[in-house]
Amino acid sequence: MTTEPAFDVEAYRERALNSLLTARDRTTLLTSCVEEPELTAQHSPLMSPLVWDLAHIGNQEELWLLRAVAGQDAIRPEIDSLYDAFEHPRSARPTLPLLAPEEARRYAAEVRGRALDVLGSAAFHGTTRLTEAGFAFGMIAQHEQQHDETMLITHQLRRGPRALTAPDPAPAPLATGPAEVLIPGGPFTMGTSTEPWALDNERPAHRREVPAFHIDTAPVTNGAYLRFIEDGGYDDPRWWTPDGWTHIRRHEIHAPLFWRRDAGHWLRRRFGTVEPVPPEEPVVHVCWYEADAYARWAGRRLPTEAEWEKAARHDPATGASRRYPWGDADPAPEHANLGQRHLRPAPAGSYPAGESPYGVRQLIGDVWEWTASDFLPYPGFSAFPYKEYSEVFFGPDHKVLRGGSFAVDEVACRGTFRNWDYPIRRQIFSGFRTARSGAV
């Protein structure tokens, strides 16, 4: 006779509390470092005003933790439609009667106070799927951190003096091994059915057969990408898909977003500061079309989503799939560049403690990595708790990104986590690594 191990309710409750508090500290930083006009302005039609994100965070927390979990009456039912991300496109949100910054802060604070009371008494085991292991609280912490990353993108897009500061990544030993490694062919377990706070598109766990392939041991660097530019990569249609070629010609794109050439030198703007492009860092702010064109130019290709996940999670010694490249332990600062501790990627080849069993580094953190794959459901997918999180985005219009960036908190980043966006998107903290087929 066997018994299940004891479920540690209080450990999950503490994890939920810490995740919610960490997210709110970051939201506060991102919305208190600029004056009110900067909060209400739209810095790009691609993004919402910062004050919209602030109140939307509170509104989603109210909808799920106060109303859905606790069964409480609505605090401000009249604002639900204003902060419905599907009802109003980002470009139109400045025209809405949004809560003013101080009112938005008070609303989010009131919701949070009540939510913490709900957290203190909620049953985390043997209840509903929404509350099992504190899923709803983890979902809301992830949602807030995702909007924190969105707000950080807005800070990158805004003009004006620098409003945010953070130390650079500490110098660390860089990889001196091969530029690529072989991932042998064979099956592995993709996705998860056991990670308590995994979102619906990460589920369920299933077997995937992946032929042998090689993958870069580090993301593609600015220095490598510069060689593509200097070789005329943006002027040669051979390297571009038809849609990609049309897009870059129409929009006169000749380099990653925020780059410019001045007096023979490449410069970039990063959070209000103009600086030389660092050749050793992973390239960032490139769209899928640019990543795909570089890979073709280099005689390679982008990895599929399954290839990326096998390189990140599969342990050839045991056949198991890990939570993270380094194992099942939660991320620590020595593993990955996460959580906005730094406002830039670390040099390519950093974080040896975060290396996968195959010797691949920086699969988590630093830059989101474009893959070759469309965003599609896994076999057996079931939308939960609402279809608008994932299901409405499935199809060929969106490409999958993996691994997180320096702007992602660990609660919203794991070996199974899936991000997706249009192939034209460049304002996101996106980079890539390349792969090639075959065992030779």
C-alpha positions as CSV (number, residue, x, y, z in Angstrom):
1,M,0.0,0.0,0.0
2,T,1.3,3.5,-0.9
3,T,0.2,6.9,0.3
4,E,0.6,10.2,-1.4
5,P,3.1,12.6,0.1
6,A,1.6,15.3,2.3
7,F,0.5,18.4,0.5
8,D,2.2,21.4,2.1
9,V,-0.6,24.0,1.9
10,E,1.3,26.6,3.8
11,A,4.3,26.4,1.5
12,Y,2.1,27.2,-1.5
13,R,0.4,29.9,0.4
14,E,3.8,31.5,1.3
15,R,4.9,31.1,-2.4
16,A,1.7,32.9,-3.5
17,L,2.2,35.7,-1.0
18,N,5.8,36.2,-2.0
19,S,4.9,36.2,-5.7
20,L,2.1,38.7,-5.3
21,L,4.3,41.0,-3.2
22,T,7.2,40.8,-5.6
23,A,5.0,41.6,-8.6
24,R,3.4,44.6,-6.8
25,D,6.8,46.0,-5.8
26,R,7.9,45.9,-9.4
27,T,4.6,47.5,-10.6
28,T,5.1,50.3,-8.1
29,L,8.6,50.9,-9.3
30,L,7.6,51.1,-12.9
31,T,4.7,53.5,-12.2
32,S,6.4,55.7,-9.6
33,C,9.6,56.6,-11.5
34,V,8.0,59.0,-13.8
35,E,5.6,62.0,-13.4
36,E,1.8,61.8,-14.0
37,P,1.9,63.1,-17.6
38,E,4.2,60.2,-18.5
39,L,1.8,57.7,-16.9
40,T,-1.2,59.0,-18.9
41,A,0.7,59.5,-22.2
42,Q,0.7,56.9,-25.0
43,H,4.4,56.5,-25.8
44,S,3.7,54.3,-28.8
45,P,0.5,53.1,-30.5
46,L,1.8,49.6,-29.9
47,M,1.5,50.1,-26.1
48,S,-1.1,51.2,-23.6
49,P,-0.6,54.2,-21.3
50,L,1.2,53.0,-18.2
51,V,-1.9,54.0,-16.1
52,W,-4.1,51.6,-18.1
53,D,-1.8,48.7,-17.2
54,L,-1.9,49.7,-13.6
55,A,-5.6,49.7,-13.3
56,H,-5.9,46.6,-15.5
57,I,-3.7,44.7,-13.1
58,G,-6.0,45.6,-10.3
59,N,-9.1,44.8,-12.3
60,Q,-7.9,41.3,-13.2
61,E,-7.0,40.6,-9.6
62,E,-10.5,41.7,-8.5
63,L,-12.2,39.6,-11.2
64,W,-10.3,36.4,-10.3
65,L,-9.4,36.5,-6.6
66,L,-12.2,38.6,-5.1
67,R,-15.1,37.6,-7.4
68,A,-14.3,34.2,-8.8
69,V,-12.4,32.7,-5.7
70,A,-14.1,34.6,-2.8
71,G,-17.5,35.3,-4.4
72,Q,-17.4,38.9,-3.4
73,D,-19.4,41.7,-5.1
74,A,-17.7,43.9,-7.6
75,I,-15.9,47.0,-6.3
76,R,-16.1,49.0,-9.5
77,P,-18.2,47.0,-12.0
78,E,-18.5,50.1,-14.3
79,I,-14.8,49.9,-15.2
80,D,-14.7,46.3,-16.3
81,S,-15.2,47.1,-20.0
82,L,-12.5,49.9,-19.9
83,Y,-9.9,47.4,-18.8
84,D,-10.9,44.5,-20.9
85,A,-7.9,43.9,-23.2
86,F,-10.1,42.3,-25.9
87,E,-12.7,45.1,-26.0
88,H,-10.3,48.0,-26.7
89,P,-7.1,47.8,-28.8
90,R,-4.0,49.4,-27.3
91,S,-4.0,52.3,-29.8
92,A,-7.5,53.3,-28.6
93,R,-7.0,53.1,-24.9
94,P,-5.9,56.8,-24.4
95,T,-9.3,57.9,-25.6
96,L,-11.1,56.0,-22.8
97,P,-12.3,57.6,-19.5
98,L,-9.5,55.8,-17.6
99,L,-8.9,56.1,-13.9
100,A,-6.4,58.9,-13.1
101,P,-3.0,57.7,-11.7
102,E,-3.8,58.3,-8.0
103,E,-7.3,56.8,-8.4
104,A,-5.8,53.8,-10.2
105,R,-3.3,53.3,-7.4
106,R,-6.0,53.5,-4.7
107,Y,-8.1,51.0,-6.6
108,A,-5.3,48.5,-7.1
109,A,-4.3,48.9,-3.4
110,E,-7.9,48.3,-2.2
111,V,-8.1,45.1,-4.4
112,R,-4.8,43.9,-3.1
113,G,-5.7,44.4,0.6
114,R,-8.8,42.3,0.1
115,A,-7.0,39.7,-2.0
116,L,-4.4,39.1,0.7
117,D,-7.3,38.5,3.2
118,V,-8.7,35.9,0.7
119,L,-5.2,34.4,0.4
120,G,-5.0,33.9,4.1
121,S,-8.1,31.8,4.3
122,A,-8.4,30.1,1.0
123,A,-8.3,26.3,0.8
124,F,-5.5,25.2,-1.5
125,H,-6.1,21.5,-1.6
126,G,-9.1,19.3,-2.3
127,T,-11.2,22.2,-3.6
128,T,-11.7,23.6,-7.1
129,R,-9.3,23.5,-9.9
130,L,-9.0,27.3,-9.7
131,T,-7.8,27.2,-6.1
132,E,-5.9,23.9,-6.1
133,A,-2.3,24.6,-5.1
134,G,-3.2,28.3,-5.2
135,F,-3.4,28.3,-9.0
136,A,-5.6,31.4,-9.2
137,F,-3.1,33.4,-7.0
138,G,-0.2,32.1,-9.1
139,M,-2.0,33.0,-12.3
140,I,-2.6,36.6,-11.0
141,A,1.1,37.0,-10.0
142,Q,2.1,35.8,-13.4
143,H,-0.4,38.2,-15.1
144,E,1.0,41.1,-13.1
145,Q,4.6,40.2,-13.9
146,Q,3.7,39.9,-17.6
147,H,2.2,43.4,-17.5
148,D,5.3,44.6,-15.7
149,E,7.4,43.4,-18.6
150,T,5.0,45.2,-21.0
151,M,5.4,48.4,-18.9
152,L,9.2,48.0,-19.1
153,I,8.8,47.8,-22.9
154,T,6.9,51.0,-22.7
155,H,9.7,52.6,-20.7
156,Q,12.1,51.5,-23.5
157,L,9.9,53.1,-26.1
158,R,9.3,56.4,-24.3
159,R,11.5,59.4,-25.1
160,G,13.1,61.5,-22.5
161,P,15.7,61.0,-19.8
162,R,16.4,57.7,-18.2
163,A,13.9,56.9,-15.5
164,L,15.1,53.4,-14.4
165,T,18.5,52.2,-13.2
166,A,19.9,48.8,-12.4
167,P,23.4,47.4,-12.1
168,D,25.0,45.6,-15.1
169,P,25.4,41.8,-14.9
170,A,28.5,40.9,-12.9
171,P,31.4,39.7,-14.9
172,A,31.4,35.9,-15.0
173,P,33.3,33.2,-16.9
174,L,32.1,32.8,-20.4
175,A,31.7,29.5,-22.3
176,T,34.9,28.5,-24.1
177,G,33.5,25.2,-25.5
178,P,31.9,24.5,-28.9
179,A,29.6,27.0,-30.6
180,E,27.0,24.3,-31.1
181,V,26.1,20.9,-29.6
182,L,24.4,17.8,-30.9
183,I,21.1,16.9,-29.4
184,P,20.6,13.2,-30.3
185,G,17.3,12.1,-31.9
186,G,14.7,10.3,-29.9
187,P,11.6,11.0,-27.7
188,F,11.2,13.3,-24.8
189,T,8.4,14.6,-22.6
190,M,7.2,18.1,-23.7
191,G,4.9,20.3,-21.7
192,T,3.7,19.5,-18.2
193,S,0.8,18.0,-16.3
194,T,2.3,18.5,-12.9
195,E,3.6,22.0,-12.6
196,P,0.9,23.6,-10.3
197,W,1.0,27.1,-11.8
198,A,1.6,26.1,-15.4
199,L,-0.9,27.8,-17.8
200,D,-3.2,26.0,-20.1
201,N,-1.0,26.2,-23.2
202,E,1.8,24.4,-21.4
203,R,-0.4,21.4,-20.8
204,P,-0.6,18.5,-21.0
205,A,2.7,16.6,-20.9
206,H,3.1,14.5,-24.0
207,R,5.8,12.5,-25.8
208,R,7.5,14.1,-28.8
209,E,9.9,12.4,-31.2
210,V,12.6,14.8,-32.3
211,P,15.2,13.9,-34.9
212,A,18.8,14.7,-34.2
213,F,19.8,18.3,-34.5
214,H,22.5,20.8,-33.5
215,I,21.8,24.0,-31.6
216,D,23.8,27.0,-30.7
217,T,25.2,26.9,-27.1
218,A,24.5,30.6,-26.7
219,P,22.1,33.2,-28.3
220,V,23.3,35.0,-31.4
221,T,25.3,38.1,-30.4
222,N,25.2,41.7,-31.6
223,G,28.7,41.2,-33.1
224,A,27.5,38.2,-35.2
225,Y,24.4,40.1,-36.2
226,L,26.5,43.0,-37.3
227,R,28.3,40.7,-39.8
228,F,24.9,39.9,-41.3
229,I,24.2,43.6,-41.7
230,E,27.6,44.5,-43.1
231,D,27.3,41.6,-45.6
232,G,24.1,43.3,-47.0
233,G,21.7,41.0,-45.3
234,Y,18.9,43.5,-45.3
235,D,19.3,44.2,-49.0
236,D,19.3,40.6,-50.3
237,P,15.9,39.0,-50.8
238,R,17.5,35.5,-50.8
239,W,17.5,35.4,-47.0
240,W,13.9,36.6,-46.4
241,T,10.5,35.0,-46.6
242,P,8.3,36.8,-49.1
243,D,6.3,38.4,-46.3
244,G,9.4,39.3,-44.4
245,W,11.0,40.9,-47.5
246,T,7.8,42.9,-48.1
247,H,7.7,44.0,-44.5
248,I,11.3,45.3,-44.1
249,R,11.2,47.1,-47.5
250,R,7.8,48.8,-46.7
251,H,9.0,49.9,-43.3
252,E,12.6,50.6,-44.4
253,I,14.1,48.4,-41.7
254,H,17.9,48.1,-41.9
255,A,19.0,47.1,-38.3
256,P,17.5,46.0,-35.0
257,L,15.0,48.4,-33.4
258,F,16.7,51.2,-31.4
259,W,20.0,50.9,-33.4
260,R,21.4,53.7,-35.6
261,R,24.7,54.3,-37.3
262,D,26.6,57.5,-36.5
263,A,30.1,58.5,-37.8
264,G,30.8,54.9,-38.7
265,H,29.8,53.4,-35.4
266,W,26.7,51.5,-34.4
267,L,24.8,53.0,-31.4
268,R,21.6,51.9,-29.6
269,R,19.2,53.6,-27.3
270,R,18.5,51.7,-24.1
271,F,16.1,53.1,-21.5
272,G,16.9,56.7,-22.3
273,T,20.7,56.3,-22.8
274,V,22.5,56.1,-26.1
275,E,25.5,53.8,-26.1
276,P,27.7,51.8,-28.4
277,V,26.3,48.5,-29.4
278,P,28.1,45.9,-27.2
279,P,29.3,43.1,-29.5
280,E,29.3,40.4,-26.8
281,E,25.6,40.7,-25.8
282,P,22.8,38.7,-27.4
283,V,21.1,40.7,-30.0
284,V,17.7,42.0,-28.9
285,H,14.7,43.8,-30.4
286,V,14.6,41.8,-33.6
287,C,11.5,40.4,-35.2
288,W,10.9,36.8,-36.3
289,Y,11.5,37.8,-39.9
290,E,15.0,39.2,-39.0
291,A,15.9,36.2,-36.9
292,D,14.8,33.8,-39.7
293,A,16.7,35.8,-42.3
294,Y,19.9,35.8,-40.2
295,A,19.6,32.0,-39.8
296,R,19.3,31.5,-43.5
297,W,22.2,33.8,-44.2
298,A,24.3,31.7,-41.7
299,G,23.3,28.5,-43.5
300,R,21.2,27.4,-40.5
301,R,17.6,27.8,-39.3
302,L,15.6,28.7,-36.2
303,P,15.0,25.7,-33.9
304,T,11.5,24.4,-33.6
305,E,9.7,24.8,-30.3
306,A,10.1,21.1,-29.6
307,E,13.8,21.2,-30.3
308,W,14.2,24.2,-28.0
309,E,12.4,22.5,-25.2
310,K,14.3,19.3,-25.6
311,A,17.6,21.2,-25.5
312,A,16.4,23.0,-22.4
313,R,14.7,20.3,-20.4
314,H,15.7,16.7,-21.4
315,D,18.2,14.9,-19.2
316,P,19.8,12.2,-21.3
317,A,21.1,10.4,-18.2
318,T,17.6,9.8,-16.8
319,G,15.3,10.4,-19.7
320,A,13.3,12.8,-17.5
321,S,12.3,16.4,-18.4
322,R,13.5,18.9,-15.9
323,R,11.7,22.1,-14.8
324,Y,14.7,24.2,-15.8
325,P,17.9,23.5,-17.7
326,W,19.9,23.2,-14.5
327,G,17.4,20.9,-12.7
328,D,14.2,21.3,-10.7
329,A,15.3,24.0,-8.3
330,D,13.7,27.4,-8.6
331,P,15.9,30.0,-10.4
332,A,18.7,31.7,-8.4
333,P,20.8,34.7,-9.5
334,E,23.6,32.4,-10.6
335,H,21.3,30.5,-12.9
336,A,19.8,33.2,-15.1
337,N,19.3,36.9,-15.8
338,L,15.7,37.3,-14.7
339,G,13.5,39.7,-12.8
340,Q,14.7,43.1,-14.0
341,R,17.7,42.8,-11.7
342,H,19.6,44.1,-14.8
343,L,18.3,46.2,-17.7
344,R,20.2,44.4,-20.4
345,P,21.2,40.9,-21.4
346,A,24.4,39.4,-20.0
347,P,27.2,38.6,-22.4
348,A,26.6,35.5,-24.5
349,G,28.0,32.4,-22.7
350,S,27.3,33.6,-19.2
351,Y,25.7,31.7,-16.4
352,P,27.5,28.3,-16.4
353,A,25.4,27.3,-13.4
354,G,22.3,27.5,-15.6
355,E,23.7,25.2,-18.3
356,S,21.6,22.4,-19.6
357,P,22.8,18.7,-19.5
358,Y,23.7,19.2,-23.2
359,G,25.9,22.2,-22.5
360,V,23.5,24.9,-23.7
361,R,23.6,28.2,-21.8
362,Q,21.1,31.1,-21.3
363,L,18.1,29.1,-22.3
364,I,16.3,30.9,-19.5
365,G,16.5,34.7,-19.1
366,D,18.4,37.4,-21.1
367,V,16.3,37.4,-24.3
368,W,13.1,35.7,-25.5
369,E,14.1,33.4,-28.3
370,W,12.1,33.1,-31.5
371,T,11.4,29.6,-32.7
372,A,10.4,28.3,-36.1
373,S,7.0,27.1,-34.7
374,D,3.5,28.5,-35.0
375,F,1.6,28.9,-31.7
376,L,-0.6,25.8,-31.6
377,P,-2.3,23.7,-28.9
378,Y,-0.7,20.6,-27.6
379,P,-2.5,17.3,-28.0
380,G,-5.3,17.1,-25.4
381,F,-5.3,20.9,-24.8
382,S,-8.1,22.2,-22.7
383,A,-8.7,25.9,-22.2
384,F,-8.6,27.0,-18.5
385,P,-9.7,29.1,-16.9
386,Y,-10.8,31.2,-20.0
387,K,-10.2,30.7,-23.7
388,E,-9.0,34.2,-24.3
389,Y,-5.6,33.5,-22.6
390,S,-4.4,31.1,-25.2
391,E,-7.0,29.5,-27.5
392,V,-8.0,32.6,-29.4
393,F,-4.3,33.1,-30.5
394,F,-3.7,29.6,-31.9
395,G,-2.8,29.4,-35.5
396,P,-0.2,30.5,-38.1
397,D,-0.4,34.3,-37.3
398,H,1.7,34.0,-34.1
399,K,5.2,32.5,-33.7
400,V,6.4,31.0,-30.4
401,L,9.1,32.5,-28.3
402,R,10.8,30.6,-25.5
403,G,13.0,31.1,-22.4
404,G,12.1,34.5,-21.0
405,S,14.2,37.7,-20.9
406,F,16.0,39.9,-18.4
407,A,12.6,41.6,-17.9
408,V,10.7,38.4,-16.9
409,D,10.2,37.3,-13.3
410,E,10.8,33.7,-12.4
411,V,7.1,33.1,-11.6
412,A,6.3,33.7,-15.3
413,C,9.3,31.8,-16.7
414,R,10.0,28.1,-16.7
415,G,11.2,25.4,-19.1
416,T,7.6,24.8,-20.3
417,F,6.5,28.4,-20.5
418,R,5.3,29.6,-24.0
419,N,5.2,33.1,-25.3
420,W,3.9,34.1,-28.7
421,D,3.7,37.2,-30.9
422,Y,3.3,38.4,-34.4
423,P,6.4,37.9,-36.6
424,I,6.7,41.7,-37.1
425,R,7.1,42.5,-33.4
426,R,10.4,44.1,-32.4
427,Q,9.7,46.2,-29.3
428,I,9.7,43.1,-27.2
429,F,12.9,41.8,-25.6
430,S,13.4,39.2,-28.3
431,G,16.5,37.5,-29.7
432,F,17.2,34.0,-31.0
433,R,19.7,31.2,-31.4
434,T,20.1,29.0,-34.5
435,A,20.0,25.3,-35.2
436,R,20.7,22.8,-38.0
437,S,19.3,19.4,-38.8
438,G,21.2,16.1,-38.7
439,A,23.7,14.3,-36.5
440,V,26.8,15.1,-38.6
